[in-house]
Amino acid sequence: MKAQAASQQDFDNAVQNNLAAKATVATAEAQIKTSEAAVETAKINLNFTRLVAPIDGVAGQAQLQVGALVSPSSPAVTTVSTVDPIKVYFTVSEQEYLDFHRRFPTEASLEAERKQLPLQLILADGTVYAHEGRVSFADRSVNQSTGAIRIAGLFPNPGNLLRPGGYGRVRAPIRSVPGALLVPQRAVSDLQGSYQVAVVDSENKVGVRTVKVGDRAGSMWIIEEGLKPGDYVIAEGVQKVRPGTQVHPKPFAVAATGAKGL
C-alpha cells in the first residue's frame, strides 16, 4: 500500500513548477546564446574599423577620417608604399645596353654579372647614398622616343630615408680600363667628328694633337690614342692659343690621371 505523503494536488503543482523552472532555464540559455552571438557580431564589426595593409611600408596621408563609413565602393583610405628595399628607376642608352650584354657569352654569366654589379645612388643634395644597390630588372622594350631602356635597381632603405618620387642619379662601374689616360672634357675639341687637344712641349710651346677618344668617366674623357703619360694638356683657355704659341703654363686645379692638365 502506497504512503500518501502529499496530496495529489500538491504533487501536480510541484510537477508543473518543475516544468516551468526548466522552461525558464531553457529561455535563459537561449538568451545567453543570443547575447554571445551579439558579442561575436560586435567583435567582427569592431575588427572592420581597423585597416591592416597586407604589406610593410610607409602610409600616405589618410583620405578618410575617423568615423567615416567605409564600403567597397568608397575611395582609397590611403596609399602604402614598400620602401625597404626601394626601387630606383634609371635609363641607359640602347648602345650601352647592347655593349654590356655582348661582353657575356651566356645568359648565366650575364645574370651573375647583373646580380653582383654594384649601383651607387647620388642623392638630390649631391651626396652619395650609404648603401649599394643591385640591378633588379630591365624593361621589356626600348623607348622609341628616347632610344633608352628603363632599368630598376633595388637599394636597402633602413630608416626609410628614401621616399617614392625622390630624385637621384645612378652610376655603376660597367667597364674597367687599366692604365687609362684621362683628360678633362673641356680640353677636348670636337671638329666635325675629329677630336683634338692642345699640348705644351718641353719648351712651353703649344702643339695640336689629333686624338681618339673612348668612354667618358664623370667630367673626364678616356684618350685611347694620340697622347702618352706625361704629356701636358691645356684644359683652360684652349680657344686662345694657336700652334707654336709660347705660353707660361700653370697646373690645372683638378689634375687628371695619366696626362697632366695645364
C-alpha positions as CSV (number, residue, x, y, z in Angstrom):
1,M,0.0,0.0,0.0
2,K,1.5,3.4,-1.1
3,A,2.1,6.1,1.5
4,Q,0.2,9.3,0.7
5,A,2.9,11.8,1.9
6,A,1.3,14.7,-0.1
7,S,-1.9,15.3,-1.8
8,Q,-2.3,14.7,-5.5
9,Q,-2.9,18.4,-6.0
10,D,0.4,19.3,-4.3
11,F,2.2,16.7,-6.4
12,D,0.7,18.1,-9.6
13,N,1.6,21.6,-8.6
14,A,5.2,20.6,-7.9
15,V,5.5,18.9,-11.3
16,Q,4.2,22.0,-13.1
17,N,6.5,24.2,-11.1
18,N,9.5,22.0,-12.1
19,L,8.5,22.1,-15.8
20,A,8.1,25.9,-15.6
21,A,11.6,26.2,-14.0
22,K,13.1,24.1,-16.8
23,A,11.4,26.3,-19.4
24,T,12.8,29.4,-17.6
25,V,16.3,27.9,-17.7
26,A,16.0,27.0,-21.4
27,T,14.8,30.5,-22.1
28,A,17.7,32.0,-20.2
29,E,20.2,29.7,-22.0
30,A,18.7,30.8,-25.3
31,Q,19.1,34.5,-24.3
32,I,22.7,33.8,-23.3
33,K,23.4,32.3,-26.7
34,T,21.8,35.2,-28.4
35,S,23.9,37.6,-26.3
36,E,27.0,35.7,-27.1
37,A,26.2,35.9,-30.8
38,A,25.7,39.6,-30.5
39,V,29.1,39.9,-28.8
40,E,30.7,38.0,-31.7
41,T,29.0,40.2,-34.2
42,A,30.2,43.3,-32.3
43,K,33.8,41.9,-32.3
44,I,33.6,41.3,-36.1
45,N,32.2,44.8,-36.7
46,L,34.9,46.2,-34.4
47,N,37.6,44.5,-36.5
48,F,36.2,46.2,-39.6
49,T,37.1,49.5,-38.0
50,R,40.8,48.6,-38.1
51,L,42.5,48.5,-41.5
52,V,45.7,46.4,-41.9
53,A,47.8,46.6,-45.0
54,P,49.0,43.3,-46.5
55,I,52.5,44.7,-47.0
56,D,55.0,46.6,-44.8
57,G,55.8,50.1,-45.9
58,V,55.0,53.8,-45.4
59,A,51.5,55.1,-45.5
60,G,50.5,58.3,-47.1
61,Q,48.0,60.9,-45.9
62,A,44.6,59.5,-45.0
63,Q,41.8,60.4,-47.4
64,L,39.1,59.4,-44.9
65,Q,38.8,60.5,-41.3
66,V,37.8,58.7,-38.1
67,G,34.1,57.9,-38.1
68,A,33.7,57.8,-41.8
69,L,31.7,54.9,-43.2
70,V,33.8,52.8,-45.5
71,S,32.4,50.4,-48.0
72,P,33.8,48.6,-51.1
73,S,32.7,51.5,-53.2
74,S,34.5,54.1,-51.1
75,P,37.7,55.8,-52.3
76,A,41.0,54.5,-51.1
77,V,41.6,55.3,-47.5
78,T,45.4,55.8,-48.1
79,T,48.3,54.5,-50.1
80,V,51.0,52.3,-48.7
81,S,54.4,52.1,-50.5
82,T,57.0,49.4,-49.9
83,V,60.3,51.3,-49.3
84,D,62.7,48.8,-47.9
85,P,64.2,47.8,-50.3
86,I,63.2,50.6,-52.6
87,K,63.2,50.5,-56.3
88,V,65.2,53.2,-58.2
89,Y,64.4,53.6,-61.9
90,F,67.0,54.9,-64.3
91,T,67.7,54.7,-68.1
92,V,70.6,53.6,-70.2
93,S,71.1,54.1,-73.9
94,E,70.4,51.2,-76.3
95,Q,74.1,51.3,-77.3
96,E,75.2,50.9,-73.7
97,Y,72.7,48.1,-73.1
98,L,73.9,46.2,-76.2
99,D,77.6,46.7,-75.3
100,F,77.0,45.4,-71.8
101,H,75.2,42.3,-73.0
102,R,77.7,41.4,-75.7
103,R,80.5,41.1,-73.2
104,F,79.0,38.0,-71.7
105,P,78.8,34.8,-73.8
106,T,76.0,33.0,-71.8
107,E,72.8,34.0,-70.1
108,A,74.1,32.6,-66.8
109,S,77.2,34.7,-66.9
110,L,75.2,37.8,-67.8
111,E,72.7,37.2,-64.9
112,A,75.6,36.6,-62.5
113,E,77.2,39.9,-63.5
114,R,73.9,41.7,-63.1
115,K,73.4,40.4,-59.6
116,Q,76.9,41.4,-58.4
117,L,77.1,44.7,-60.3
118,P,77.2,47.4,-57.6
119,L,75.0,50.5,-58.1
120,Q,75.7,53.8,-56.4
121,L,73.0,56.4,-55.9
122,I,73.8,60.1,-55.8
123,L,71.0,61.9,-54.0
124,A,69.4,65.3,-54.8
125,D,71.8,67.1,-52.5
126,G,74.8,65.7,-54.2
127,T,75.8,63.2,-51.5
128,V,76.4,59.5,-52.2
129,Y,73.9,57.2,-50.6
130,A,75.5,55.0,-47.9
131,H,74.1,51.7,-49.3
132,E,74.9,50.0,-52.6
133,G,72.1,48.6,-54.8
134,R,71.8,45.8,-57.3
135,V,70.0,45.6,-60.7
136,S,66.5,44.1,-60.3
137,F,65.2,44.0,-63.9
138,A,65.3,45.7,-67.3
139,D,62.2,46.8,-69.1
140,R,60.8,44.7,-71.9
141,S,61.3,47.3,-74.6
142,V,63.3,50.3,-75.7
143,N,61.6,53.7,-75.6
144,Q,61.4,54.7,-79.3
145,S,61.3,58.4,-78.4
146,T,64.5,58.5,-76.4
147,G,66.3,55.3,-77.6
148,A,66.8,54.3,-74.0
149,I,65.8,51.3,-71.9
150,R,64.5,51.5,-68.3
151,I,66.3,49.7,-65.6
152,A,65.2,49.1,-62.0
153,G,67.7,48.8,-59.1
154,L,67.0,47.7,-55.6
155,F,68.5,49.7,-52.7
156,P,68.4,48.9,-49.0
157,N,66.5,51.6,-47.2
158,P,66.8,51.3,-43.4
159,G,65.2,54.2,-41.6
160,N,63.1,55.0,-44.7
161,L,65.4,57.8,-45.8
162,L,64.5,57.3,-49.4
163,R,60.8,58.0,-50.4
164,P,58.8,57.4,-53.6
165,G,59.1,60.2,-56.1
166,G,62.5,61.3,-55.0
167,Y,65.3,62.3,-57.4
168,G,68.8,60.9,-57.8
169,R,71.4,59.7,-60.2
170,V,72.7,56.2,-60.5
171,R,76.2,55.1,-61.5
172,A,77.8,51.8,-61.9
173,P,81.3,50.5,-62.9
174,I,80.4,48.7,-66.1
175,R,83.9,48.5,-67.5
176,S,87.5,48.6,-66.3
177,V,90.2,50.1,-68.4
178,P,93.7,49.5,-66.8
179,G,96.2,52.3,-67.3
180,A,93.7,54.6,-69.0
181,L,94.7,58.2,-69.9
182,L,92.1,60.7,-68.7
183,V,91.8,64.4,-69.6
184,P,89.2,66.9,-68.7
185,Q,86.4,67.0,-71.3
186,R,86.8,70.8,-71.7
187,A,90.3,70.1,-73.0
188,V,89.0,68.1,-76.0
189,S,87.8,69.9,-79.1
190,D,85.3,68.3,-81.5
191,L,85.9,69.4,-85.1
192,Q,83.3,67.7,-87.3
193,G,83.9,64.3,-85.7
194,S,87.6,64.7,-85.3
195,Y,88.9,65.2,-81.7
196,Q,91.9,67.4,-80.9
197,V,93.8,68.5,-77.8
198,A,96.3,71.3,-77.3
199,V,99.5,70.2,-75.7
200,V,102.6,72.0,-74.4
201,D,106.1,70.7,-75.1
202,S,109.2,70.9,-73.1
203,E,109.9,74.5,-74.5
204,N,106.4,75.6,-73.4
205,K,105.2,75.9,-77.0
206,V,101.7,74.9,-78.0
207,G,101.0,72.0,-80.3
208,V,97.8,70.4,-81.5
209,R,97.3,66.6,-81.4
210,T,94.5,64.6,-83.0
211,V,93.3,62.0,-80.5
212,K,91.0,59.0,-80.4
213,V,88.6,59.3,-77.5
214,G,86.9,56.5,-75.6
215,D,84.3,56.4,-72.9
216,R,83.6,59.3,-70.5
217,A,84.2,58.9,-66.8
218,G,82.5,61.7,-65.0
219,S,84.0,65.0,-66.2
220,M,86.9,63.2,-67.8
221,W,87.4,61.6,-71.2
222,I,89.5,58.5,-71.9
223,I,92.1,59.0,-74.6
224,E,92.8,55.8,-76.5
225,E,95.3,57.2,-79.0
226,G,97.3,60.4,-79.5
227,L,98.6,61.0,-76.0
228,K,101.1,59.3,-73.7
229,P,101.6,59.5,-70.0
230,G,103.5,62.7,-69.0
231,D,102.1,64.9,-71.8
232,Y,100.8,68.3,-70.7
233,V,97.3,69.1,-72.0
234,I,95.8,72.6,-72.0
235,A,92.5,72.5,-70.1
236,E,91.7,76.2,-69.8
237,G,91.9,78.8,-72.5
238,V,92.1,76.4,-75.4
239,Q,90.4,78.8,-77.7
240,K,93.0,81.5,-77.1
241,V,96.1,79.5,-78.1
242,R,97.5,78.7,-81.5
243,P,100.1,76.1,-82.6
244,G,103.6,77.4,-81.9
245,T,102.4,80.0,-79.3
246,Q,104.8,80.4,-76.3
247,V,102.9,80.0,-73.0
248,H,103.5,80.1,-69.3
249,P,101.6,77.1,-68.0
250,K,100.1,76.7,-64.6
251,P,98.9,73.5,-63.0
252,F,95.2,72.8,-63.5
253,A,93.0,72.9,-60.4
254,V,91.9,69.3,-60.7
255,A,94.8,67.2,-62.1
256,A,93.7,64.3,-64.3
257,T,95.1,60.8,-64.1
258,G,97.9,60.0,-66.6
259,A,98.0,63.0,-68.8
260,K,98.6,66.3,-66.9
261,G,96.5,69.4,-67.3
262,L,97.6,73.0,-67.5
